[in-house]
Amino acid sequence: MIILGIDPGTATTGYGFVRETDRGSLQVIDYGVIETPAKMPMEKRLQSLFHQLTDLILLYQPEFGAVEKLFFHKNVTTAMSVGQARGVIMLALAEAGIEVAEYTPLEIKQAVTGYGSAEKKQIQHMVQALLGLEEFPKPDDAADALAVAICFLHRYRIDRLSKL
């Protein structure tokens, strides 16, 4: 089973493809960021995000998508643009017929570290350990996307066990 975790943003959207192996361990397939130039008009940035994400979905064929929920920032403009990016991301996933789960930053931190107020470095350490990576996943947006995918897989396992 392949999961696509996404940390949404207009300038930078993190993505991470993670697979659960037959033995139940987690394996990274690919991760990185989709970037759009700041000087590009917003509608073109959103279009670029849509097309790049669609290409990744076609390449890796994930079964599920997991997206970080919008966390309201003090900067309303930033929150609005992240909301627009989330809409495009949700559309790309829906167009591909992929079921989507959404998680708050608190839920993601708890799933990955066991602590809802974990710092970025703690999350990076746990993502590195859980996925057996030799170094921290970089940039931060990609690491966050991997954490979203891990959160999905933990929740998915719990749901499967509760149905037994």
C-alpha positions as CSV (number, residue, x, y, z in Angstrom):
1,M,0.0,0.0,0.0
2,I,1.4,3.4,-1.0
3,I,0.5,6.6,0.8
4,L,1.0,10.1,-0.4
5,G,1.5,12.5,2.5
6,I,1.3,16.3,1.7
7,D,2.3,19.4,3.6
8,P,0.4,22.1,1.6
9,G,1.7,25.5,0.7
10,T,1.6,27.9,-2.3
11,A,5.4,28.6,-2.5
12,T,6.4,25.1,-1.3
13,T,4.4,22.0,-1.0
14,G,6.0,19.0,0.6
15,Y,5.2,15.5,-0.6
16,G,6.2,12.1,0.6
17,F,5.4,8.6,-0.8
18,V,5.6,5.9,1.9
19,R,4.8,2.2,1.5
20,E,3.9,-0.3,4.2
21,T,5.7,-3.5,3.5
22,D,4.3,-7.0,3.9
23,R,6.1,-7.2,7.2
24,G,4.5,-4.0,8.4
25,S,7.6,-1.8,8.3
26,L,7.6,1.5,6.5
27,Q,9.6,2.3,3.4
28,V,10.2,5.6,1.7
29,I,9.5,5.6,-2.1
30,D,10.2,9.3,-2.8
31,Y,9.9,12.7,-1.1
32,G,10.6,16.3,-1.9
33,V,8.9,19.6,-2.6
34,I,6.9,21.3,-5.3
35,E,8.0,24.9,-5.6
36,T,6.3,27.8,-7.4
37,P,8.0,31.1,-8.1
38,A,6.9,34.0,-5.9
39,K,6.7,36.4,-8.9
40,M,4.3,34.1,-10.8
41,P,0.6,35.0,-10.7
42,M,-1.4,33.1,-8.1
43,E,-3.5,31.3,-10.7
44,K,-0.4,30.1,-12.5
45,R,1.2,28.9,-9.3
46,L,-1.9,26.9,-8.4
47,Q,-2.0,25.5,-11.9
48,S,1.6,24.5,-11.7
49,L,1.0,22.8,-8.3
50,F,-1.9,20.9,-9.7
51,H,0.0,19.6,-12.7
52,Q,3.2,18.7,-10.8
53,L,1.2,16.9,-8.2
54,T,-0.9,15.1,-10.8
55,D,2.4,13.9,-12.5
56,L,3.6,12.5,-9.2
57,I,0.3,10.8,-8.5
58,L,0.5,9.2,-12.0
59,L,4.1,8.1,-11.4
60,Y,3.6,6.4,-8.0
61,Q,-0.1,5.5,-8.0
62,P,-0.8,5.9,-4.3
63,E,-3.8,4.2,-2.8
64,F,-4.5,6.9,-0.2
65,G,-3.6,10.6,0.3
66,A,-3.1,12.3,3.6
67,V,-3.1,16.1,3.9
68,E,-2.2,18.4,6.8
69,K,-5.2,20.4,7.8
70,L,-5.0,24.2,7.7
71,F,-3.6,25.7,10.9
72,F,-4.7,29.3,11.2
73,H,-1.7,31.6,11.4
74,K,-1.6,35.1,12.6
75,N,-1.0,36.1,9.0
76,V,-4.4,35.8,7.3
77,T,-2.8,36.2,3.8
78,T,-0.6,33.2,4.3
79,A,-3.6,31.2,5.6
80,M,-5.6,32.1,2.6
81,S,-2.9,31.1,0.1
82,V,-2.4,27.8,1.9
83,G,-6.1,27.2,1.8
84,Q,-6.0,27.8,-2.0
85,A,-3.2,25.3,-2.3
86,R,-5.1,22.7,-0.2
87,G,-8.1,23.1,-2.5
88,V,-5.9,22.4,-5.5
89,I,-4.3,19.4,-3.7
90,M,-7.7,18.0,-2.8
91,L,-8.9,18.4,-6.4
92,A,-5.8,16.6,-7.8
93,L,-6.4,13.7,-5.4
94,A,-10.1,13.6,-6.1
95,E,-9.5,13.7,-9.9
96,A,-7.2,10.6,-9.4
97,G,-9.9,8.8,-7.4
98,I,-7.7,8.8,-4.3
99,E,-9.4,8.7,-0.9
100,V,-8.1,11.5,1.3
101,A,-7.6,11.8,5.1
102,E,-6.8,15.0,6.8
103,Y,-4.9,15.5,10.1
104,T,-4.2,18.5,12.3
105,P,-0.6,19.3,13.2
106,L,-1.3,18.1,16.7
107,E,-2.5,14.7,15.4
108,I,0.6,14.4,13.2
109,K,3.0,15.2,16.0
110,Q,1.2,12.7,18.4
111,A,1.3,9.9,15.8
112,V,5.0,10.4,15.0
113,T,6.5,11.4,18.3
114,G,3.8,10.5,20.9
115,Y,3.9,14.2,22.0
116,G,1.5,16.8,20.6
117,S,3.9,19.7,21.3
118,A,7.0,18.2,19.7
119,E,9.5,20.5,18.1
120,K,10.5,20.3,14.5
121,K,13.8,18.5,15.3
122,Q,12.0,15.8,17.3
123,I,9.7,15.1,14.4
124,Q,12.6,15.0,12.0
125,H,14.4,12.5,14.3
126,M,11.4,10.2,14.5
127,V,10.6,10.4,10.8
128,Q,14.3,9.5,10.2
129,A,14.1,6.6,12.7
130,L,10.7,5.3,11.6
131,L,11.6,5.3,7.9
132,G,15.2,4.0,8.4
133,L,16.7,7.0,6.7
134,E,20.5,7.7,6.9
135,E,19.9,11.4,7.5
136,F,17.2,13.9,8.3
137,P,14.7,14.3,5.4
138,K,15.1,17.8,3.9
139,P,13.7,20.3,3.4
140,D,11.4,20.7,6.3
141,D,8.3,20.6,4.1
142,A,9.2,17.2,2.8
143,A,9.9,15.9,6.3
144,D,6.5,17.2,7.4
145,A,4.9,15.4,4.4
146,L,6.5,12.2,5.4
147,A,5.2,12.7,8.9
148,V,1.7,13.1,7.5
149,A,2.0,9.8,5.6
150,I,3.3,8.1,8.8
151,C,0.3,9.5,10.7
152,F,-2.1,8.0,8.1
153,L,-0.4,4.6,8.4
154,H,-0.6,4.6,12.2
155,R,-4.3,5.5,12.1
156,Y,-4.9,3.0,9.3
157,R,-3.4,0.2,11.4
158,I,-5.4,1.2,14.5
159,D,-8.6,1.2,12.4
160,R,-7.8,-2.3,11.0
161,L,-7.1,-3.7,14.5
162,S,-10.3,-2.2,15.9
163,K,-12.3,-4.0,13.2
164,L,-11.0,-7.5,14.3
